[in-house]
Amino acid sequence: MRRVPCPSYVTVTPGRVVRCTGSAGHGPADDMHQGLLLVILPDGREHAASLVWSTETTPGDEDHLRRAQ
């Protein structure tokens, strides 16, 4: 049986979209999504990074957003 891919995605920069890979624990009732992206560190090294997101607010969101600016 083939699983229908999750339609969720997030735009990390204009023209750069990360699609949900439907990781373990992902389900229709869960509004948690995960995708992989390539990041380049200041020293030029490349690494894979995991990005997790939700469309629902969670405790601490305001604090995280304030520190990210």
C-alpha positions as CSV (number, residue, x, y, z in Angstrom):
1,M,0.0,0.0,0.0
2,R,1.5,3.3,-1.0
3,R,1.2,6.2,1.5
4,V,-0.1,9.5,0.3
5,P,2.7,12.1,0.9
6,C,2.0,15.0,3.3
7,P,1.2,18.2,1.4
8,S,2.7,20.4,4.0
9,Y,5.7,22.6,3.2
10,V,7.5,25.7,4.5
11,T,9.3,28.4,2.6
12,V,12.7,29.0,4.2
13,T,13.8,31.7,1.8
14,P,12.2,33.0,-1.4
15,G,12.3,30.2,-3.9
16,R,13.5,27.6,-1.3
17,V,10.8,25.2,-0.1
18,V,11.2,22.3,2.4
19,R,8.5,19.7,2.0
20,C,7.3,17.4,4.9
21,T,8.9,14.0,4.7
22,G,6.2,12.5,7.0
23,S,8.6,11.3,9.7
24,A,7.8,8.8,12.4
25,G,4.9,9.8,14.5
26,H,3.4,12.0,11.8
27,G,-0.3,11.5,11.3
28,P,-3.3,13.3,10.0
29,A,-4.3,14.3,13.6
30,D,-0.8,15.6,14.3
31,D,0.1,19.0,13.1
32,M,3.8,18.4,13.4
33,H,5.9,18.2,10.2
34,Q,9.5,17.5,9.5
35,G,11.7,18.1,6.4
36,L,15.4,18.0,5.6
37,L,17.5,20.8,4.1
38,L,21.1,21.4,3.3
39,V,22.8,24.2,5.3
40,I,26.2,25.7,4.7
41,L,28.1,26.8,7.8
42,P,30.2,30.0,7.9
43,D,33.4,27.9,7.3
44,G,32.0,26.5,4.1
45,R,31.1,23.0,5.4
46,E,27.8,21.5,4.3
47,H,25.5,19.7,6.7
48,A,22.0,18.2,6.6
49,A,19.6,19.8,9.0
50,S,16.2,18.8,10.2
51,L,13.4,21.4,10.2
52,V,10.3,20.7,12.4
53,W,7.2,22.9,12.2
54,S,3.6,23.2,13.0
55,T,0.8,25.6,12.1
56,E,-0.5,25.6,15.6
57,T,1.0,27.8,18.3
58,T,2.9,26.1,21.1
59,P,4.0,27.3,24.5
60,G,7.2,29.4,24.2
61,D,6.6,30.4,20.5
62,E,6.8,34.1,21.4
63,D,10.0,33.7,23.3
64,H,11.6,31.7,20.4
65,L,10.6,34.3,17.9
66,R,11.9,37.1,20.0
67,R,15.3,35.4,20.3
68,A,15.5,34.5,16.6
69,Q,15.4,38.2,15.5
